[in-house]
Amino acid sequence: RQLAKTNGELRWLNEQKNQLLGMAAHDLRNPLAVVSAYSDFLLEDEAEFSADQSSMLRRIRVSVETMLAMVEDVLDFSAIESGTVRLDPVELTLGELLSDVEESNNLMAEKKEIRIVSVVDPEVPRVRADRRKLSQVLNNLMTNAIKFSRTGSSVTLAAGFDPEAGIRISVTDRGLGMSPEQKERLFKPFGRVGVEGTAGEKSTGLGLAIARRIVEAHEGRIEVESVEGEGTTFTVVLPASCAIT
């Protein structure tokens, strides 16, 4: 009885924590969005400012975008932890989805002189999945790959299919890599690996935890292979049942 009571109290506390996180993140999002909009407005007249003023405005813009991304991560995580992962599966073409993901990450990659290479097997069938959420997973993996890649290197985005093994979508970087100890913390909420991006980029430590929950909701899994100092490959594996053949 005592154990059941304790477990019940822990579940209640966890629910309260998720609600608090969600409310705090929701209330923070609006004022941050306002700051972001005003910084964009000011940057439209960038020619009127001095070099130092323009630099400060751009720093404000980058900081706000970073904070907004963190807030969105917290909102996603609190929703997922509350058991509200709802999928809206549609038929989609992986080649088109990966092309969109590549385009979304091109600017970030160009800033670090990183080349994105897409390799999509022409035999990959159309799939049935939640487009927005799968895109969120792949964008998270791509952002991390670029973040931890060295300037001038490349990131490979690939997709393949095996009737038995299922659909495999991988993101490979030639960056910092991870130790076995760091890999153990990867998918834990707030489980940062203790390493900054190669340009000092920060993270909430929630992105991969969210990505794993989304992939598991599709009855799939995320695999990771990494060699410290050489690079990392994340692979999203969707079951063959997602394929439309």
C-alpha positions as CSV (number, residue, x, y, z in Angstrom):
1,R,0.0,0.0,0.0
2,Q,2.8,2.4,0.9
3,L,4.5,1.7,-2.4
4,A,1.4,2.3,-4.3
5,K,0.8,5.5,-2.5
6,T,4.3,6.7,-3.1
7,N,4.1,5.8,-6.8
8,G,0.8,7.7,-7.0
9,E,2.4,10.8,-5.4
10,L,5.3,10.6,-7.7
11,R,3.0,10.5,-10.8
12,W,1.1,13.5,-9.5
13,L,4.3,15.4,-8.9
14,N,5.5,14.5,-12.4
15,E,2.2,15.8,-13.9
16,Q,2.5,19.0,-11.9
17,K,6.1,19.5,-13.1
18,N,5.0,19.0,-16.7
19,Q,2.2,21.5,-16.4
20,L,4.5,24.0,-14.8
21,L,7.0,23.6,-17.5
22,G,4.4,24.0,-20.2
23,M,2.8,27.1,-18.6
24,A,6.2,28.8,-18.1
25,A,7.3,28.0,-21.6
26,H,4.0,29.2,-23.1
27,D,4.1,32.5,-21.2
28,L,7.8,33.1,-22.3
29,R,7.1,32.4,-26.0
30,N,5.0,35.4,-26.7
31,P,7.3,38.2,-25.4
32,L,10.3,36.4,-27.0
33,A,8.4,36.4,-30.3
34,V,7.8,40.1,-30.0
35,V,11.5,40.8,-29.4
36,S,12.3,38.7,-32.4
37,A,9.8,40.6,-34.6
38,Y,11.2,44.0,-33.5
39,S,14.7,42.9,-34.1
40,D,13.8,41.8,-37.6
41,F,12.1,45.2,-38.2
42,L,15.2,47.1,-37.1
43,L,17.5,44.9,-39.2
44,E,15.5,46.0,-42.3
45,D,17.0,49.4,-41.9
46,E,20.5,48.0,-41.0
47,A,22.2,50.5,-43.4
48,E,21.2,53.3,-41.1
49,F,23.2,51.8,-38.2
50,S,26.9,51.7,-37.4
51,A,28.8,48.5,-37.7
52,D,28.8,48.1,-33.9
53,Q,25.0,48.7,-33.7
54,S,24.3,46.2,-36.5
55,S,26.5,43.6,-34.8
56,M,24.6,44.1,-31.5
57,L,21.2,43.8,-33.3
58,R,22.3,40.6,-35.0
59,R,23.5,39.2,-31.6
60,I,20.1,40.1,-30.1
61,R,18.4,38.3,-33.1
62,V,20.5,35.1,-32.6
63,S,20.0,35.1,-28.8
64,V,16.2,35.4,-29.2
65,E,16.1,32.6,-31.8
66,T,18.1,30.4,-29.4
67,M,15.7,31.2,-26.6
68,L,12.7,30.6,-28.7
69,A,14.1,27.2,-29.8
70,M,14.6,26.3,-26.2
71,V,11.0,27.3,-25.3
72,E,9.6,25.2,-28.1
73,D,11.7,22.3,-26.9
74,V,10.2,22.6,-23.4
75,L,6.7,22.9,-24.8
76,D,7.2,19.8,-26.9
77,F,8.7,17.9,-24.1
78,S,6.0,18.8,-21.6
79,A,3.3,17.7,-24.1
80,I,5.0,14.4,-24.8
81,E,5.6,13.7,-21.1
82,S,1.9,14.3,-20.6
83,G,1.1,11.6,-23.0
84,T,-0.2,13.8,-25.8
85,V,1.9,12.6,-28.7
86,R,-0.7,12.6,-31.4
87,L,0.3,11.6,-34.9
88,D,-1.3,12.8,-38.1
89,P,0.0,10.3,-40.6
90,V,-0.1,11.1,-44.3
91,E,1.5,9.7,-47.4
92,L,4.8,11.4,-48.2
93,T,7.8,11.1,-50.4
94,L,11.0,10.8,-48.5
95,G,13.1,12.5,-51.2
96,E,10.9,15.6,-51.0
97,L,11.0,15.6,-47.2
98,L,14.8,15.3,-47.1
99,S,15.1,18.1,-49.7
100,D,13.0,20.3,-47.4
101,V,15.2,19.4,-44.4
102,E,18.3,20.1,-46.4
103,E,17.0,23.5,-47.5
104,S,16.0,24.4,-43.9
105,N,19.6,23.8,-42.7
106,N,21.5,25.2,-45.6
107,L,22.0,28.7,-44.1
108,M,23.3,27.3,-40.9
109,A,25.7,25.0,-42.8
110,E,26.9,27.8,-45.1
111,K,27.8,29.9,-42.1
112,K,30.2,27.2,-41.0
113,E,31.3,26.3,-44.6
114,I,29.8,22.9,-44.2
115,R,28.5,21.0,-47.3
116,I,25.3,19.0,-47.0
117,V,25.3,15.8,-49.1
118,S,22.0,14.1,-49.8
119,V,21.9,10.4,-50.8
120,V,18.4,9.0,-51.4
121,D,18.0,5.5,-52.7
122,P,15.6,5.7,-55.7
123,E,14.0,2.5,-54.5
124,V,12.8,4.1,-51.3
125,P,9.0,3.8,-51.3
126,R,6.6,6.5,-50.2
127,V,5.9,6.2,-46.5
128,R,3.0,6.9,-44.2
129,A,4.1,9.1,-41.3
130,D,3.4,12.4,-39.5
131,R,5.2,14.8,-41.9
132,R,5.6,17.7,-39.4
133,K,6.9,15.5,-36.6
134,L,9.2,13.5,-38.8
135,S,10.6,16.7,-40.2
136,Q,11.1,17.9,-36.6
137,V,13.1,14.8,-35.8
138,L,15.3,15.1,-38.9
139,N,15.8,18.9,-38.5
140,N,17.0,18.2,-34.9
141,L,19.5,15.6,-36.1
142,M,20.7,17.9,-38.9
143,T,21.1,20.9,-36.6
144,N,23.1,18.8,-34.1
145,A,25.3,17.4,-36.9
146,I,26.1,20.9,-38.2
147,K,26.5,22.2,-34.6
148,F,29.2,19.6,-33.8
149,S,30.9,19.5,-37.2
150,R,34.1,21.3,-37.9
151,T,34.2,24.2,-40.3
152,G,34.8,23.1,-43.9
153,S,33.6,19.5,-43.4
154,S,30.4,17.8,-44.6
155,V,27.2,16.3,-43.3
156,T,25.5,13.4,-45.2
157,L,21.7,13.0,-45.2
158,A,20.7,9.6,-46.6
159,A,17.7,7.3,-46.9
160,G,17.4,3.6,-47.8
161,F,14.9,0.8,-47.6
162,D,15.0,-2.9,-46.9
163,P,11.7,-4.9,-47.0
164,E,12.6,-6.6,-43.7
165,A,14.7,-4.0,-41.9
166,G,12.5,-1.1,-42.8
167,I,13.2,2.5,-43.8
168,R,16.5,3.9,-42.6
169,I,17.2,7.7,-42.6
170,S,20.7,8.6,-41.4
171,V,22.5,11.8,-40.6
172,T,26.3,11.5,-40.6
173,D,28.8,14.2,-39.6
174,R,32.6,14.2,-39.5
175,G,32.8,16.2,-36.3
176,L,33.7,15.8,-32.6
177,G,32.2,12.4,-32.0
178,M,31.3,11.1,-28.6
179,S,32.7,8.8,-25.8
180,P,30.7,5.8,-24.6
181,E,29.8,7.8,-21.5
182,Q,28.5,10.7,-23.5
183,K,26.4,8.4,-25.6
184,E,24.8,7.0,-22.4
185,R,23.3,10.4,-21.7
186,L,22.2,11.3,-25.2
187,F,18.4,10.5,-25.0
188,K,17.9,11.5,-21.4
189,P,15.9,14.7,-20.8
190,F,18.3,17.6,-20.1
191,G,21.1,15.0,-20.6
192,R,23.6,17.2,-22.3
193,V,26.8,15.5,-23.3
194,G,28.9,18.3,-21.8
195,V,30.3,19.4,-25.1
196,E,29.5,22.7,-26.9
197,G,29.2,23.0,-30.6
198,T,32.3,23.8,-32.6
199,A,31.3,27.4,-32.8
200,G,30.1,27.5,-29.1
201,E,26.5,26.6,-29.9
202,K,24.2,25.8,-26.9
203,S,21.4,23.3,-26.5
204,T,18.6,22.5,-24.1
205,G,19.4,18.8,-23.9
206,L,15.8,18.1,-24.9
207,G,15.9,17.7,-28.6
208,L,17.0,14.1,-28.8
209,A,14.7,13.0,-26.0
210,I,11.8,14.5,-28.0
211,A,13.1,13.0,-31.3
212,R,13.2,9.5,-29.7
213,R,9.6,9.8,-28.4
214,I,8.3,10.9,-31.8
215,V,10.1,8.0,-33.6
216,E,8.9,5.5,-31.0
217,A,5.3,6.8,-31.6
218,H,5.8,5.7,-35.2
219,E,6.9,2.3,-33.8
220,G,10.5,2.9,-34.8
221,R,13.8,3.6,-33.1
222,I,16.9,5.8,-33.3
223,E,20.3,4.2,-33.5
224,V,23.6,6.0,-32.9
225,E,27.2,5.2,-33.9
226,S,30.0,7.5,-32.9
227,V,33.8,7.5,-32.8
228,E,35.3,10.2,-30.6
229,G,37.2,12.7,-32.7
230,E,35.9,11.2,-36.0
231,G,32.1,11.8,-36.2
232,T,28.7,10.5,-35.5
233,T,25.8,8.8,-37.4
234,F,22.2,9.0,-36.1
235,T,19.8,6.6,-37.9
236,V,16.0,6.8,-37.7
237,V,14.6,3.4,-38.4
238,L,10.9,3.2,-39.3
239,P,9.2,-0.2,-39.6
240,A,8.5,-1.7,-43.0
241,S,4.8,-1.3,-42.2
242,C,5.3,2.5,-42.7
243,A,6.2,1.8,-46.4
244,I,3.6,2.2,-49.1
245,T,4.5,-0.4,-51.7
